[in-house]
Structure formats: C-alpha cells, structure tokens
Amino acid sequence: MTKWVFGRWLRWCVVVGLSCLLLTACNGSLNQGKTLRVATEPAFPPFEFTEQGGNLQGFSIDLMNAIAHAASFKVDFQSIPFDGIIPALQSKTVDAAISSITITAERSKTVAFSRPYFKAGLAIAIRSDNQNITGFDSLKNTKIAVQIGTTGADKAKNIPGAQIRSFDSAPLALQELANGNVDAVINDAPVTLYAINTGNLQGIKVVEKLLTEEYYGIATAKNSPNLQLINDGLNRVLANGSYSQIYQKWFKADPPSSLPAKSPYDTQTNSNESGSTNFILPFLPILLQGALVTLQLTVLSAVFGLIIGTLTALLRLSRFLPGRWLARAYVDFFRGTPLIVQIFMIYFGLPALAQELGFTFNFDRFVAGVIALSLNIAAYIAETVRAGIQSIEIGQTEAAKSLGLSPLLTMRLVIFPQAFRRMLPPLGNEFIGLLKDTSLVAVIGFEELFRKGQLIVAQNYRAFEIYAAVAIVYLCLTLLASQVFSRLEVWMNPDKKIQQVKVKNQNRN
C-alpha cells in the first residue's frame, strides 16, 4: 500500500514538473516571438542618433537591445519626432519609447514609465566668448533656444523676460547658438557635452553647474502589459553587468552606484480632463494669433513670389540665351528640391557658411521664412505666368506692333492683362498651397499656426483635439482664400460681369 502511494505521488511530481517546464518554455517562446514597436527620435547623440550607414546607434539603442535580449523579445525601432512620441503612445501606435525621456509628474499622468535607466540634468550652453552668462539667474532678458516638449523648454519658461525659441531637435537648437542667433541653450548636459567634445560645434561651452537632477525612463501606454516585461529586462541588464559595459562604451566612465528601483511617479493616475470642446476653447486665442502670423507670411511671400516669378517667366521668354538658362536653372532647382530643405539651407546653412568664410551673418526668422517661401513659390508662379503669356494668340502681338506699340507696352497693355485673367485659377491654387506650406517654417522655431499647436500639445499631450482645431483653422483660411480668388475671377472677367448684370436685371423685373 505504501509503495503504491509513493509511486502515485512520484508520478504526480513528474507530471507537475514537466508541466512547469512546458509552461516556462512556452512563455519564453512567446516572448521570443513578441516584437515591441519602440519609438525614438534619432537626433539626440550620444543617446539616439543615426550613423553614416543609416543604422541607429547610441546608448539608448544599445540598452534597449540588451533589455530585449534579457527579456526574450524583439525590438522594431520607429523614428518619431520627440513631441509626437507621447501622442503615439497614447494612441498605441507604438508599444514603448526610449528617447531620453525625462520622468516628470506631468508626463506620468499620461504615460507609464519604467524604472529610471539614466541619471542626467539640464545644463546651460553659451558661446565661448560670452562672459555675461554665468548661471541661471543671469539668463534674464536673453534669447534662449530649447527643444520643443523637453524639460529644458519648461525650465526656460521660468526665466523673466526671456525670448524662447523652440526647435524640433537639440542639434538645431545648438546650431542656432553657434550661428549667434541666441544667447544660450538649455538642454540635457550629456548631449551638449558630446556635441562639444566631438568637435561638431565650435565656439560653445557649458556653464559648469547643472540646473536640475533628472532621470530618464522607458515610456509605455498606461496599463500596458509591456511595462513589466521591460522592467524585468532592465533589472537583469543592471544586475548582470551589461548596463555598466554599455555606459562605459558611450561615456568612458563608471555608471552611478545605484538607480531608483521604480519611477517616482508610478502611482500617478490619468488626469481628469474636461470635454474636448471646453478643453480647446481656452487655446483658441493662441491659435488665432498663429493664424494671423500665417496670413502675414502667406501674403508677403505671395506678393514677392509673384514679382520674382513674373520676372523669371519674362526672362525665360526673352531672346537673351544666358538669361533663359539662368531662369531655367532657378526654376528647376526650387521645384526639384523640398521646401523644408530650402528653409534649412537659408536659415541655418547660409550663416554657418558665412562663419566659415570669416564673417558673421544672421537671419531674422520671419525674414528667412519669407525669403524661402517667396523663392519657392516664385519658381511655380514663373511656369504659370509663362504658360499664361504663351496662351495669348500671336495675332494680339502683331496687332499691337501694327499700332506702333513697343514690345514693353505690348506686354504691359495687351498681353499681360489678358494672360493674368487666365492665370488666376492656377495662381489661386498656388496661394492656397503656399498658405499650407507656411507650416514648414515651424522647423526654424517660428511660431505660426502649426507651431502654436505643437507648443500646446507639448504641454498637455492632447494631440487629437489640438491638431483637429489647427486643421479647422487652416480649412477656414483656405476657404476664405478660395472665395477671394473666385470673386477676383468674376471681377476681372467681362463675360461673367455681363451675366451677373443680366441676372440682376431679370430678378428686378
């Protein structure tokens, strides 16, 4: 009897043991087959950046790969602008994000953070010849560049009288300082020091004292099952020495003796927000201010673009061969390259080139935006004007010559007025396209309509509501522009004028 009981007990032990092994193997295989979409902005060396071959590398990239190996899952890195990472987590477009995201109380209301993986702090970067800025208190009434949506941007808001310029990435903010357009940059100390030590930016130094003590964390959506998986992998990496090796690789120093075991705000819950309509209304005045700036950019760029485009079209139609080649090269260049690249070349590239040539040259952001938009739209207007002029019958020119008109008077009094009526519809389309293209000026920190929306989202992470409001404002502006051009077409078309008069007379009768 005892032997039978013992044998039965032994069989149960074997079954239970095999079941545990099977479950463990299944769990490992499930994790091994699992792929997490991890967002990062590869413009923050030495944490996240793209090497010459196009591959992602940096401290954060190596650490995330080590975590994935330790926790038996795969990583699919996705490049997303920094201010779009938290909205992407909220919409669950990505599963996690590692992009040197500082753990803050406000962010913890929206997303969940892993245990801290890096201890950092904010530092002030200034030009090497600046002797006036020695600390945070001396930043009053200065021009400061920051990266949008960062703790550096939040810190800059507390400086009395400061003019803050926000950029999409830290390198752009530092380039703004190198070009002499701002007095200082508030940014994470390791990134600024890396840029200086690698020699990529000349003439910049860091004020020694750190402004804050911060921790980076890996972000996930609230209540995400991936958070525990990431924390487990991070714990193993910290324990087995992999973290120390990665830290040594990138910073040539020993890592901190210890990091907090959990996020300091892991008990935060989702903040109670009011309805979308009530939430948007307080920000409408800010968006309307941006809309006014957008209209100013559009109108000025359209006027200058029309002048430059008309002259370019006339040059293309002239008999002066070098002029025709020059006009063709201008049109091909500005139509064949992206507008955003042209904005970067004019605002960042020309001052940097001037410094290399030994003299200082800076652009005001508004002036740089108008120049870039005007030169770009002029290339398209030139082709519209050329086609409009060529659409007028040759008999019109011959009749003007027979009346003794000079070529200049013929163009001004006979050809161009008729051609302009035919050009109005495509010119209206170009104007509407230009109105929407002004949003690209946001890349140089100019606060037009789209940039105002970005700044609001960077504070409250309500991306859908704010960007929907921005889209509605753009729609209202484009509809208004469309109506203006429609009325202008009627006003300049004699046939439509006559039809309108006939309709009015019929209505009176």
Secondary structure, 3 states (H helix, E strand, C coil): CHHHHHHHHHHHHHHHHHHHHHHHHHHHHHHHHCEEEEEECCEECCCEEECCCCCEECHHHHHHHHHHHHHCCEEEEEECCHHHHHHHHHCCCCCEECCCCECCHHHHCCEEECCCCEEECEEEEEECCCCCCCCHHHHCCCEEEEECCCHHHHHHCCCCCCEEEEECCHHHHHHHHHCCCCCEEEEEHHHHHHHHHCCCCCCEEEECCCCCCEEECCEEECCCCHHHHHHHHHHHHHHHCHHHHHHHHHHCCCCCCCCCCCCCCCCCCCCCCCCHHHHHHHHHHHHHHHHHHHHHHHHHHHHHHHHHHHHHHHHHHCCCHHHHHHHHHHHHHHHHCCHHHHHHHHHHHHHHHHHHCCCCCCCCHHHHHHHHHHHHHHHHHHHHHHHHHHCCCHHHHHHHHHCCCCHHHHHHHHHHHHHHHHHHHHHHHHHHHHHHHHHHHHHHCCCCHHHHHHHHHHHHCCHHHHHHHHHHHHHHHHHHHHHHHHHHHHHHCHHHHHHHHHHHHHHHC
